[in-house]
Amino acid sequence: MAVMFEKRHRVVESGGWGKPAKSVLKFRSMAMVSKEELIATLNKDNTKPKKKAKILNELAKRGVKLIWS
């Protein structure tokens, strides 16, 4: 299973006139998130260490070298 960036959540989409509403499962994995958003999330103060480790692994997989200052 892919590494998730956000939790999966169910969204109810309206069916329209006379059609039943359907629920769709929405999610975002690490592969769907842009490099800029990953780095911005990594630099936030309130990001948990487990999520930081997942982001660092994803950036390493993409071949991004980080310079810490």
N, C-alpha and C positions, 0 to 999 in steps of 0.2 A: 504494500500500500504506500502511496506517496506521502511525503511529509507535509502536514497541513500548516498553513500560515495562520488561518483563522478557523474557528470551530465551524462545523457544518451546521446549517440551520435550514428549517423548512419554511418556505414562503408560499402563501396561498395566493394563486393568481385567479382573478375573476374570470368566470366563464362567459359573461356577456348575457345577451337576451335569451333566456330559456336554456342555457347550457349550464351544466354543473361546474362549480369551481374545482380546480385541481391544485394539488399541492406539489411543489417541486423542491427538491433538495439542492440547495446552493452551497458551494464551497470554493475556497481558494487554496491551492497548494503552493508550495514554495516555487515551483517551476512557473507558475502563472504571474508571479510578482516581479516587477521591474527591479533592476539593480539599484536604482536611486531610492526606491521605497525601502528596499532591504537595508541599505546603509543608513537611511533616516531612522528606521526603527531600531537599528543597532545602536545609534548614538543617543537615543532617548534615555532619560534617567530612570523611568519607571518600567523598563522592559525586564522581564524575569530572566534569570541566568539560563534556564533550560531553553528558552526561545532564542537567546543570544547564541547559544551553542549551535542550534539548528540553523540559524542564519549564517554563522561562520562556516559551517559545513557546506551550505548551499553555495556561498560565494567561492569557496575553495574548489568546488566541483565545476563552477563556471570559469575558473582560472583567474579570478580577481585577486590581486596582491594588495593587501592593506598595509599602510604605513601608519603606525600608532605614534602620536605625538603628545 
